[in-house]
Amino acid sequence: MICGTPIKTEKSLKSYSTPSRSPKNRSGYEWSLPQKERKEYVLVDRNNSKKGLLKRLNPVNWFNSKLKAKDGGYSKSPSVRKAFVSSMFPDRSITNVSQLRKVIETPYNQNDDSNIVGASPYRILDQIADGGFSTVYRAEHRLTSTIVAIKKISKSKHYRHPKQKIYLENEKQNMKLLDHRNIIKLLQIVESEDTILFIMEHVEGNDIFNEIKFNGIFSITDTKNIFSQITYGIKYLHCDISIVHLDLKPENVIISHSGAVKIVDFGLACVVKDDELFHRTCGTIEYFSYEILLGKYYFPKAADMWALALILFSMVTGKLLFVGKTKELMIESIEKNWSNHKHPHPLTRHHQINCVIKGCLDINPARRWNITDLIKHPFIIPEPIFHSKPTELDVKRLKYMKQMGFPIEYTKDSVTKQTYDSAHSMYNILGLEKV
């Protein structure tokens, strides 16, 4: 039986919190319509003894009082405070949108890297991941108390390598295109001379790698729910916006405590044409498709499908299907155990899962299933019907932001032009669905 070897258990880059999880919580996700939008946006004063007390004070006075709080997490530097206050509550006498944007965004660009987060509307809580080129923090949006994730990337480290510079620019552009319930949402981009900050929605949960490590393999029911969500996220990428991920693996799929799935890490993703061939080698070797290992030109969407099958196998076995520290050893593992599906025993105990894995791991990319073929398989749960997103801007959010110091026309301009500045991020944060 070609079960491979257990997945490595060294510390993952995405070492999210790992609280104990009951079977009910783990499988409790149900396909449902998004949570109904609140009738009114309000501020909650967490320091008040009465739970859920709604504060309708003047936003400037409320904010100034929060600056004096002992546990507010704000910088003691008056200049930093002034920069933050002026950025959030600009001079209302300015009516020109371009002038207003300059006033609001200037504090970000003028601060050095040590203050670039401290002077923003975010308060750093802790560090949740650290990689070679980036660090990920958990932070709080000060005005709404919303928890977000901030990915801090050093340009100097990236720009030492020409390819990494291209990948970083691609990531900036691609993240702006992503808008799907099963893909992590970008809220804001803050850029200085040497640093780029991606402010994204934060998901309380674990990636698949750590779920297997701490809680064991998934049940068939959980696997079906979670893998179906991954599939519809990839369908959106491949079919709706023609983007390939190119680094799909268990570490890059996060599951919330309620069972909602979010695909993350689009550092290697890129826009492709249907007939476009790639020759670059990128990703994680254990999830390279056979043609990539051989050094041939390959269809990137087919490479994503190969990786999807390996994720599915790991979810139900806790193991890697193919093993090898080098390309040569990986090729040997595939050809010995998988070529023409010559294996002595079934892959798993579930017939439908075996069928999906075989279809997505065809050695010949021309015969390999695409995402449409996968969705047609009975193992994939039919996609639920969600209300279509409104084409008009949310008036309630605009009015609330006006109270916070953002003129309506300025916010409209930011959202329409997809600027991902402070106004755009505030609008996005107010519209986040609870997962």
matplotlib code that plots the C-alpha trace (Angstrom):
import matplotlib.pyplot as plt

x = [0.0, 1.6, 0.7, 4.0, 5.5, 3.9, 3.8, 6.7, 5.9, 8.4, 6.9, 4.9, 5.3, 1.6, 1.6, -1.8, -3.4, -4.2, -7.0, -8.6, -11.3, -14.3, -15.6, -18.7, -16.8, -14.6, -17.4, -19.9, -19.6, -22.8, -23.3, -25.4, -26.2, -23.9, -24.8, -27.3, -25.8, -26.2, -28.8, -26.5, -22.7, -21.7, -18.7, -18.4, -16.6, -14.9, -13.8, -17.4, -18.7, -22.0, -21.5, -22.3, -22.8, -23.2, -21.3, -22.7, -20.4, -18.7, -16.1, -13.3, -13.9, -14.3, -11.0, -9.1, -10.4, -9.1, -5.7, -5.4, -6.2, -3.4, -3.8, -4.5, -1.3, -0.6, 2.8, 3.8, 5.3, 3.1, 4.1, 2.9, -0.4, -0.9, -0.2, -2.7, -5.4, -4.9, -5.0, -8.3, -10.0, -8.8, -9.6, -13.3, -12.7, -10.8, -13.3, -11.0, -10.7, -7.1, -6.1, -7.9, -6.2, -2.8, -3.7, -5.0, -2.2, 0.8, 1.3, 1.8, 4.4, 6.4, 6.9, 9.9, 9.5, 9.6, 6.5, 4.7, 2.4, 2.3, 1.1, -1.7, -5.2, -3.9, -2.5, -0.2, -1.2, 1.3, 3.4, 1.8, 4.3, 7.8, 9.3, 12.4, 11.0, 8.0, 6.5, 2.8, 1.2, -2.2, -3.5, -6.6, -8.2, -8.5, -11.7, -13.8, -12.0, -11.8, -8.9, -6.8, -3.6, -0.7, 1.9, 5.0, 7.4, 10.9, 11.6, 15.4, 15.3, 12.9, 14.7, 18.0, 16.6, 15.1, 12.5, 11.3, 10.8, 8.5, 6.6, 6.1, 4.7, 2.5, 1.2, 0.3, -1.8, -3.3, -4.5, -6.5, -8.4, -9.4, -13.0, -14.4, -15.7, -13.1, -10.1, -8.4, -9.5, -7.1, -8.2, -5.4, -1.9, 0.5, 3.9, 7.0, 10.5, 11.6, 8.4, 5.1, 2.2, -0.6, -3.5, -5.9, -8.8, -7.8, -9.1, -9.1, -8.2, -5.5, -4.1, -4.7, -1.1, -1.5, -5.0, -3.6, -0.6, -2.6, -6.0, -5.3, -6.7, -10.1, -13.3, -14.9, -17.7, -15.2, -13.0, -16.0, -17.1, -13.6, -12.3, -15.5, -14.8, -11.2, -12.5, -14.9, -12.1, -9.9, -12.8, -13.1, -9.4, -9.2, -12.5, -13.6, -10.3, -7.8, -5.3, -3.3, -2.0, 1.1, 1.8, -1.2, -0.4, -1.9, -0.1, -1.8, -5.4, -6.8, -9.9, -11.7, -13.2, -16.6, -15.3, -15.0, -12.1, -9.7, -7.0, -3.9, -0.4, -0.6, 3.1, 3.6, 0.2, -0.2, -2.7, -2.6, -4.3, -6.0, -3.4, -0.4, 2.6, 5.0, 8.6, 9.5, 9.9, 8.2, 6.3, 7.0, 8.7, 6.4, 3.5, 5.2, 3.4, 5.1, 5.8, 7.4, 9.7, 10.7, 11.6, 9.1, 6.8, 3.5, 0.0, -0.2, -3.9, -3.1, -0.3, -2.8, -5.0, -2.1, -1.5, -5.2, -5.2, -2.2, -3.9, -7.0, -4.8, -3.0, -6.4, -7.6, -4.2, -2.0, 0.8, 2.5, 1.7, 5.1, 8.3, 11.7, 14.2, 15.2, 13.5, 15.1, 13.8, 10.4, 10.3, 11.4, 8.7, 6.0, 7.1, 7.6, 4.2, 1.9, 2.7, -0.4, -1.9, 0.0, -0.5, -1.3, -3.9, -6.5, -5.2, -7.8, -10.8, -13.2, -14.0, -15.0, -11.8, -9.7, -11.5, -10.9, -7.2, -6.7, -8.5, -6.4, -3.1, -3.1, 0.5, -0.7, -1.8, -4.1, -6.1, -5.9, -9.1, -9.6, -11.6, -14.8, -14.4, -13.7, -16.9, -19.0, -17.9, -20.4, -17.8, -18.0, -20.9, -23.1, -22.1, -24.7, -26.5, -25.4, -27.0, -25.2, -23.1, -24.7, -23.3, -24.1, -22.0, -23.4, -25.1, -25.0, -21.3, -20.7, -22.8, -20.9, -17.6, -18.7, -19.2, -15.6, -14.2, -14.2, -16.3, -18.7, -17.2, -13.7, -14.8, -16.7, -13.7, -11.4, -13.7, -14.6, -10.9, -9.8, -7.1, -6.7, -6.0, -7.3, -10.8, -11.0, -9.8, -12.3, -15.1, -13.9, -13.6, -17.1, -18.3, -16.4, -18.5, -17.9, -16.3]
y = [0.0, 3.3, 5.4, 7.2, 8.7, 10.8, 14.5, 16.3, 17.7, 20.5, 23.9, 25.3, 28.9, 29.3, 28.3, 29.6, 29.0, 25.4, 25.2, 21.9, 21.2, 18.9, 16.8, 18.9, 22.1, 20.6, 19.3, 22.0, 24.0, 24.1, 25.6, 28.6, 32.1, 34.9, 36.5, 39.3, 42.7, 44.7, 47.3, 49.8, 50.2, 51.2, 51.3, 49.1, 50.3, 47.1, 48.8, 49.4, 46.9, 46.7, 44.1, 45.4, 49.0, 51.0, 54.2, 56.9, 59.7, 62.1, 59.9, 62.4, 62.7, 59.0, 58.4, 61.0, 59.4, 56.0, 57.6, 58.2, 54.6, 52.7, 49.6, 51.2, 50.1, 53.5, 55.1, 57.7, 59.9, 63.0, 63.2, 59.7, 60.4, 63.5, 61.7, 59.0, 61.4, 63.6, 60.5, 59.3, 62.7, 64.9, 68.6, 68.7, 71.9, 70.0, 69.1, 67.9, 64.1, 64.0, 66.6, 64.7, 61.5, 63.2, 64.5, 61.1, 58.9, 61.1, 59.9, 56.4, 57.3, 59.7, 57.4, 55.1, 51.4, 51.1, 53.3, 52.3, 50.0, 52.0, 55.1, 53.4, 52.4, 49.0, 47.8, 44.8, 42.0, 39.2, 37.5, 34.4, 33.5, 34.3, 33.4, 34.3, 37.3, 38.2, 38.3, 37.9, 39.7, 39.5, 43.1, 45.0, 47.7, 50.4, 52.0, 48.9, 46.4, 44.0, 41.5, 41.5, 39.8, 42.0, 40.5, 42.7, 42.2, 43.6, 45.0, 44.9, 41.1, 40.6, 42.9, 41.1, 38.4, 39.6, 36.8, 37.6, 41.3, 40.1, 37.7, 40.6, 42.9, 40.1, 39.4, 43.0, 43.0, 39.6, 40.1, 43.1, 40.8, 38.2, 38.4, 35.0, 33.5, 30.8, 33.0, 35.3, 38.9, 41.8, 44.9, 47.4, 47.9, 50.2, 50.8, 52.6, 52.9, 49.5, 47.8, 46.6, 45.7, 43.5, 44.0, 41.0, 39.4, 37.2, 33.7, 32.1, 28.5, 26.2, 25.3, 21.7, 20.8, 21.8, 20.3, 16.9, 17.4, 18.3, 16.7, 13.8, 12.9, 14.2, 12.2, 11.6, 14.1, 16.8, 16.0, 16.3, 19.7, 21.2, 19.8, 21.0, 24.5, 24.4, 23.2, 26.1, 28.5, 27.1, 27.2, 30.9, 31.3, 29.2, 30.0, 33.5, 35.4, 33.1, 33.0, 29.9, 29.5, 27.4, 26.7, 24.7, 22.6, 21.8, 24.8, 27.2, 26.2, 27.6, 26.2, 28.5, 27.1, 27.1, 25.0, 27.8, 27.4, 30.2, 29.7, 31.9, 32.8, 34.1, 35.0, 32.7, 33.2, 34.7, 35.5, 33.0, 32.2, 28.9, 27.7, 29.3, 27.0, 27.6, 26.5, 28.1, 25.8, 27.2, 25.9, 23.0, 19.9, 17.4, 19.0, 19.4, 17.8, 15.0, 17.3, 20.0, 17.4, 16.3, 19.9, 20.1, 22.9, 22.5, 23.9, 25.7, 24.9, 21.2, 21.6, 23.1, 20.1, 17.7, 19.5, 19.4, 15.6, 15.4, 17.7, 15.4, 12.3, 13.9, 14.9, 11.3, 9.5, 12.1, 11.2, 12.3, 10.2, 10.8, 11.3, 12.6, 15.3, 15.9, 16.0, 12.7, 10.9, 12.4, 11.2, 7.7, 7.6, 8.6, 6.2, 3.3, 3.5, 5.6, 5.3, 3.9, 3.5, 0.2, -0.1, -3.3, -1.8, 1.0, 4.4, 4.9, 3.1, 5.5, 4.7, 8.3, 9.7, 7.2, 8.2, 11.9, 11.3, 9.2, 11.7, 14.6, 12.7, 11.4, 11.3, 12.8, 16.4, 16.2, 13.5, 15.0, 16.4, 20.1, 21.9, 21.6, 17.8, 17.7, 19.7, 17.2, 14.3, 13.2, 13.6, 17.4, 19.0, 21.2, 24.8, 26.7, 29.6, 32.9, 36.3, 38.2, 41.0, 44.5, 46.7, 49.8, 50.9, 50.3, 53.5, 52.4, 51.9, 55.2, 57.1, 55.4, 56.3, 59.9, 60.0, 58.7, 61.5, 60.0, 62.2, 60.1, 61.2, 60.4, 56.9, 56.3, 57.3, 55.0, 52.0, 52.5, 52.9, 50.0, 52.1, 49.9, 52.9, 53.7, 54.6, 51.5, 49.3, 50.7, 50.0, 46.5, 45.8, 46.9, 44.5, 41.4, 38.3, 36.4, 33.0]
z = [0.0, -1.0, 1.9, 1.8, 4.9, 7.7, 7.0, 8.6, 12.0, 12.3, 13.2, 10.3, 9.2, 9.9, 13.5, 14.4, 17.7, 18.5, 21.1, 21.9, 19.5, 20.0, 17.2, 17.1, 16.6, 13.9, 11.8, 12.8, 9.5, 7.5, 4.1, 4.8, 3.6, 4.8, 8.1, 7.6, 7.6, 10.8, 10.9, 12.4, 12.8, 16.4, 18.6, 21.6, 24.7, 26.0, 29.2, 30.4, 32.9, 31.0, 28.3, 24.8, 25.8, 22.6, 22.4, 20.3, 21.4, 19.1, 17.3, 17.8, 21.5, 21.9, 20.1, 22.1, 25.3, 24.1, 23.5, 27.2, 28.1, 29.9, 27.9, 24.6, 23.0, 21.5, 21.0, 23.6, 20.9, 20.5, 16.8, 16.2, 18.0, 16.0, 12.7, 13.6, 14.6, 11.5, 9.3, 10.7, 11.1, 8.2, 7.8, 6.7, 4.8, 2.1, -0.5, -3.4, -3.2, -4.4, -1.8, 0.9, 0.0, 0.3, 3.7, 5.0, 3.6, 4.3, 7.9, 6.6, 4.0, 6.2, 9.2, 9.3, 9.3, 13.1, 13.3, 10.2, 12.0, 15.3, 13.5, 11.6, 12.8, 13.9, 17.2, 17.0, 19.4, 18.7, 16.0, 14.4, 11.6, 10.5, 7.2, 5.2, 3.5, 5.7, 9.2, 10.0, 12.9, 14.6, 15.1, 16.1, 14.1, 16.7, 15.6, 15.1, 17.4, 14.4, 14.5, 11.3, 10.0, 8.9, 6.6, 6.7, 3.8, 3.5, 0.1, 0.6, 1.1, -1.8, -4.2, -3.8, -6.1, -9.4, -9.4, -5.9, -6.9, -9.7, -7.4, -4.9, -7.5, -8.8, -5.3, -4.8, -8.0, -7.6, -4.1, -5.3, -7.7, -5.0, -3.7, -2.7, 0.5, 0.5, -0.2, 2.3, 1.7, 1.3, 3.3, 2.8, 1.4, 3.2, 1.6, 2.7, 1.2, 2.5, 3.7, 2.3, 4.6, 3.5, 5.9, 5.5, 7.3, 10.2, 10.6, 14.0, 13.4, 12.0, 8.6, 7.5, 8.3, 12.0, 12.2, 11.2, 13.5, 16.6, 16.0, 13.7, 10.3, 9.2, 9.1, 5.7, 6.5, 7.5, 4.5, 2.1, 3.6, 3.7, 0.3, -1.4, -0.1, -1.3, -4.7, -5.1, -4.1, -6.9, -9.3, -8.7, -9.3, -12.5, -14.1, -12.9, -12.8, -14.5, -11.7, -10.7, -7.1, -7.8, -4.1, -3.0, 0.1, 3.5, 5.1, 2.8, 3.6, 6.8, 8.6, 11.0, 14.3, 12.6, 9.6, 7.0, 4.6, 3.4, 0.9, 1.7, 0.4, -3.1, -3.4, -6.4, -8.0, -11.4, -14.1, -17.0, -20.3, -20.9, -23.4, -21.7, -20.8, -17.9, -17.5, -14.1, -11.1, -8.0, -5.0, -2.6, -4.0, -2.4, -4.3, -7.7, -10.5, -12.5, -15.5, -13.3, -11.8, -15.3, -16.2, -19.0, -20.0, -18.1, -17.9, -14.5, -13.9, -14.3, -11.7, -9.3, -9.8, -9.0, -5.7, -4.8, -5.0, -2.7, -0.1, -0.2, 0.3, 3.3, 4.9, 5.2, 5.8, 7.5, 5.1, 1.9, -1.1, -2.8, -0.9, -1.9, -0.9, -4.5, -7.9, -8.9, -5.8, -6.3, -9.9, -8.7, -6.1, -8.6, -11.3, -8.9, -7.2, -9.4, -13.1, -14.8, -11.3, -10.7, -7.0, -5.0, -2.6, -2.7, -1.7, 1.0, 2.3, 0.5, -3.1, -4.1, -2.6, -4.5, -7.7, -7.2, -6.4, -9.5, -11.7, -10.5, -10.5, -14.1, -15.3, -18.6, -18.1, -21.1, -19.4, -15.9, -14.5, -14.6, -11.9, -13.8, -14.0, -10.3, -9.4, -11.3, -9.1, -6.5, -3.7, -4.1, -2.3, -4.6, -4.1, -2.0, -3.5, -2.1, -2.6, -5.3, -4.1, -4.5, -7.2, -5.3, -2.3, 1.2, 2.3, 6.0, 5.9, 4.1, 6.7, 9.6, 8.0, 7.6, 11.4, 11.8, 9.7, 6.2, 3.8, 1.7, -1.7, -0.5, 0.6, -2.7, -4.7, -2.7, -3.0, -6.7, -7.7, -5.4, -3.8, -0.7, 1.4, 4.9, 3.7, 1.5, 4.4, 6.8, 4.3, 3.8, 7.5, 8.2, 5.5, 6.7, 7.3, 10.5, 9.9]

ax = plt.figure().add_subplot(projection="3d")
ax.plot(x, y, z, "-o")
ax.set_aspect("equal")
plt.show()
